[in-house]
Amino acid sequence: MDLTGLFAQVLNGLQYGLLLFLISSGLTLVFGVMGVINLAHGSLFMVGAYAAWAIARQTGALWLALPAAVLGGLLIGALLERGLFRRFYQRDHLDQVLLTFALILLFEEARSFLAGNDFHSVPVPAVLDFSVPVAGDFSYSAYRLAVLALCVAVAALMFLGIERTRIGSAVRAAAEKPEMVDLLGLDARRIHTLVFAVGTALAMLAGALAAPLHSVYPNMGDGFLIVSFVVVVVGGVGSIAGAFWGALLIGLVDTLGKAYAPAVAGLAVYVLMAAVLLVRPHGLFARRT
């Protein structure tokens, strides 16, 4: 086995896994805190990618898309939670699924009207359009390394926010023991709005970062959404640590499988999910109930 090639695939798997973490962390918090199955989460990832394409085309500066994706995600998430999802918390999961499926259709129609149905490429920023020597003759894309580092920084900020702040304590309480929110006198509505807004911002940020790596095209969020659900199942619903380690595991399994066992690569992550469900039905990092 070529060790240089293996090292490159491991780095690709880590970078892919960290992008999955940005998507799945919001997905697992929304479901863990509010009990909402948000199938439109992948469409929000797509919105972030298209926003990056539009901003890069107009300004030539992809990095302007990152704060735009975060701020736009916070705004869109807050509006969706207050205007739509708040009315569905006590409804059946089927109603929630139908709501989010309708949102997928609306996002796709808006995307088709505004940007068309063509595939679009997003150039890597010129300042990062080179390779970094890593070991010996092996070099790796500077942009991929920057994405990896930025995702690690966002993950660290999330862990600090969840574990070391009062707001994070409230979110953990809402995710692990929802009845504690009322007993502590906290405003559950504000917590729901915050969680949904942050989850949307993370999905759109992931889309903006992924645009130069995967291009921008219709329905691009669907595949990421399915794999993100696998991450949530493997890591455990409501667990940020579970989303992090589950995303890295899935990213490595998927990337190495496609590189070294393409015939079964499509099944690998689902076989892993089935194995985890047999051993830990609530996920690897969820508390036993």
Secondary structure, 3 states (H helix, E strand, C coil): CCHHHHHHHHHHHHHHHHHHHHHHHHHHHHHHHHCCCCCCHHHHHHHHHHHHHHHHHHHCCHHHHHHHHHHHHHHHHHHHHHHCHHHHCCCCHHHHHHHHHHHHHHHHHHHHHHHCCCCECCCCCHHHCCEEEEECCEEEEHHHHHHHHHHHHHHHHHHHHHHHCHHHHHHHHHHHCCHHHHHCCCCHHHHHHHHHHHHHHHHHHHHHHHHHHHCECCCCHHHHHHHHHHHHHHHCCCCHHHHHHHHHHHHHHHHHHHHHCCCCHHHHHHHHHHHHHHHCCCCCCCCCC
